[in-house]
Amino acid sequence: MKLSSRVRSLKGSATLAVTARAAALRAEGRDVIGFGAGEPDFDTPDFVKQVASEALAAGLTKYAPTPGTPDLREAIAARMRTRNGIDCRAEHVVVAVGAKHAAFEVMQCLVERGDEVVVVTPAWLSYRPMVELAGGTVVECPAGIDVGFKVTPERLRAAMTDRTTAVILNSPGNPTGVAYSRAEVEALAAVIADHPTATLVSDEIYEDLVYPEVDPAVEAFSPGSMPALAGRTVTLNGLSKSMAMTGWRVGWAVAPGDDGAVAKAMTRLQSQMTSGIPTFIMPAAAAAVRAQHETSPAMREVFAGRARLVAELLGGIDRFRTVAPSGAFYAFPEVGACFGLASPGGRVIDSSAAFAEAVLEEAEVAVVSGEDFGEVARNHIRISFACSDAQIRTGIGRIAEWVASLR
Ligand SMILES: Cc1ncc(COP(=O)(O)O)c(C=O)c1O
């Protein structure tokens, strides 16, 4: 069978591949520490499960409106108004199968063949295929470890052209674990405001996981709340990270500009694609959204402690360069000093992919190679610290010992 050129060159998600490989090794009885998955280790709060069970029992098993029930969209709009300061109504909200699906649809709705989309890198590895599948070209705007993984307004300005259709910002960020301050976001937004044809896509999926304990300046701030950009910002969010609901597949886009033109287009697209998310999940998602401000701070507290622990432990590895995570649950050390060295198992470490493979096979720790996160990320590995302090100590301890044994 002939495959389309679109999918022939499409790579599967490297993070999901590492997670699957770690699971396969565990099934063989190996004691693998998993720093691969971008998934909180907490369980979904019981009250959310309860609402979903009751909805099932009540027979909510038929089709529901494509962009979400009015109640769920109103719950989300209310949160985006009060928590994020975004002037929006329920009809500006589209609920999708995770923020990943929402982001995919946004790209389909905004990007024309030949359009440029500026992606600040290191960036979540799904942005590039989403842009390219929509026919667009990714322009990487490098924000490497030299600038603490934070893009400067000057660099952003240099990356934007007349063909820039969209700019994707993601704070707190995957894979860097870095959050911006409000002033930093405002300065970037001012650059985008100067390009009247560009839309800002602000991916705020980690907004509840910000650690002023690590960097007092960082804050969850939505540029969609700024008058200069309110009509030109699409804000992405969801329940996966902040409510430990990755498997429920609930994310959304909020797009109030042009009387909800993007939200309407997304709804048309989704009506031909997946339709709505499962009907019995909608009331549970609404309950989760309404309780998010009470439930997620406890998880944030735990992650903040882990962020400090990870920074301390990685700081002790001489061959690594690391920025202390101030958001999300990732650290993104630069491991280039290991390249050219040989491992105890006889592997030559010549790339971050080789590093990730060798550390998994020889030290039994799953990390993700930086290669798919952008050119500037090539010499890095991503460590997801969505696991216990004990696993963090053991896993980073194993990495440290293994790195010290490279010759
Ligand atoms: C930056 C970023 N955006 C969006 C998502 C999508 O999350 P979900 O589809 O689970 O809502 C992820 C998940 O890893 C992410 O890291």
The ligand as a Tripos MOL2 file, in Angstrom:
@<TRIPOS>MOLECULE
LIG
   16    16     1     0     0
SMALL
NO_CHARGES

@<TRIPOS>ATOM
      1 C1          3.8270   21.7380   26.1710 C.3       1 LIG1
      2 C2          2.7200   20.7630   26.0610 C.ar      1 LIG1
      3 N1          1.5830   21.1460   25.4870 N.ar      1 LIG1
      4 C3          0.5420   20.3170   25.3670 C.ar      1 LIG1
      5 C4          0.6120   19.0130   25.8310 C.ar      1 LIG1
      6 C5         -0.5830   18.1330   25.6000 C.3       1 LIG1
      7 O1         -1.1550   17.6090   26.7050 O.3       1 LIG1
      8 P1         -2.5410   16.8250   26.6160 P.3       1 LIG1
      9 O2         -2.7880   16.4700   25.1890 O.co2     1 LIG1
     10 O3         -2.3670   15.6480   27.4820 O.co2     1 LIG1
     11 O4         -3.5860   17.7910   27.1110 O.co2     1 LIG1
     12 C6          1.7820   18.5650   26.4330 C.ar      1 LIG1
     13 C7          1.9060   17.1600   26.8860 C.2       1 LIG1
     14 O5          2.9570   16.6260   27.0980 O.2       1 LIG1
     15 C8          2.8610   19.4620   26.5650 C.ar      1 LIG1
     16 O6          3.9980   19.0980   27.1570 O.3       1 LIG1
@<TRIPOS>BOND
     1     1     2 1
     2     2     3 ar
     3     2    15 ar
     4     3     4 ar
     5     4     5 ar
     6     5     6 1
     7     5    12 ar
     8     6     7 1
     9     7     8 1
    10     8     9 2
    11     8    10 1
    12     8    11 1
    13    12    13 1
    14    12    15 ar
    15    13    14 2
    16    15    16 1
@<TRIPOS>SUBSTRUCTURE
     1 LIG1         1 GROUP 0 **** ****
